[in-house]
């Protein structure tokens, strides 16, 4: 009897440990696999907010055109979940799902393609980024125990982890906190206190003369780099011309008031003429992302890089991603 109680106690202890560690995050899933989605053909997909309570979470994401028209919100995950950092790439819908109120960014990677949902054995901190013309993607692990920055592959059958590129210790040593892939070459851009360009095949890394940045994204032709720099709750946006390892500041914009999200990102238009990002609509009423009553204080904006004109696309969302549909048509789900 004592032995049975001891084994039961050990079992419950192990379950408790798993539920509070990265292991549990890799096991569970909250995506309704039998749900058939029709992905709206819009310019931009975005996260429809983060609430601090599980009961308020509805597993939805939003779609809207660049001019704010034809806004549509669809459900992609179970009630009680929040969907972070959605993106559409090559006809596949990718997003990060979590169901813990303590996490305001990142989650389990899911792929939806042609009526099928695939769960990946990956927990990512931020939106992944495709590298070059391959099927490789680069991403940062959500939990430091799982690793730092790694490569994985996506296809219509799911995702396949390749290997880690940089451990958490190496990231700290290099002073890097974010990663993004080049579009035309098999290279990645590493930014933070310092910046580097890393070539995947040769494993060569070269320093880049870039000021400290929170996040940077390369234009579709890799000739421009757009960055956001977090400075005490406000964000400065910088755009640089890039010629190899030589950079020239194209222009920068004064601080944009941001909410208390810890989430800073932006996305390029397919033609490389505009970027899209989120910020507070009114800095005097800029709420905390964890408070659902402040939903409409958040706005998605697009910025014309030639004229410097900023326009509000829609309210009620964060983490926008500009979709490059190319020749890919909107999905028509099977019955």
Steps between C-alpha positions, in 0.01 A plus 500: 500500500779742591675411176184570299458838669863580438471414129180705474671795664797475269269478199304808604826685566631416152173611340524826690857553386403434137212745517731776613786432260575514132410130471131562558500781249628264237237233570163674505307645211191718482430506128170347379653271239171426328423867443501595131604859446455731208793739510381846391696649213604825662820702513570473872449239772532596865464390860165605648640594837605334823283490810608419851225245565459159340123536485530803274724331248331386182778368274436751222711691249411787267541578132470840334601680182766770501233772476304358795227343287347151523609434856425144608571307820511119499547233766808281462548360852287376786326735741731579788798540269668805356665498160827691471687630195296355211652496152417359157792360302476298180129439552562369853356673806746495790432615855607449861241375750510527878241455773686642797422859608860558611632478145449817293696384197595170342356151527470169319551523125206389287464476122174499308505401134234365263253405770754335730657621824845391613644545845875548522714378787625857539429789737614823344537839666430705189379474143737273299668620182567322174861483383581546131320291241511181705236352729711586800375734768684657789345560839575561864395247762248624756671328793873541550524136613386395152775693326574839350465553124430202276416393145199294396325408177137544405308312235150378436551208737609706798825626645835333560760635738851515354741628761577788734725776370568696818455396861364742762853542634629587151216748450589675824869500412433650155245748631221384267130479584320466164544325167360537148571325171621645172266449204746463213790326676543225756601742772350625824513840668569504874428818696502628857775694667715391206415386146635225278437327168532121517538283186339161549715291264842632591404575863687827464385796707589864434429808707252756371531868589145529631407690819332303782152396383208303642395335173588538131343362182647494150310628198395240239810579287730517808614849398335675795479424871214632713558499874309590812685617810327489837586791725310495826154423364539694177637375171713662233479364148812499285543400136846439354627444148707181500787428263662185628634587843484873430198685635370849433215652697211573267286675760356455846175595666447645848377290786172314470325435828471128565302304759652292776532191282868430474404424137679696230489399135421623150438356155580608142256541214577264208615794282738628770344847506317484833522339842223411743513488881286560808498786748263694724235704323501761776804506725291659774274194506756235422398196700673185604454215253388271782189715559218419255324832560789674325458303179412798283796703624722283283544578133667339201680758287669498162784735420597617151880505499531755219254762624518422873120500513349278769142372472282307745388170346278370781466485877481205734810310395875458538785316327386554137655304216479613136414202281670442167241293315698485176334240282344320795121519500278505806433152635173336413434252780360162420157420649 
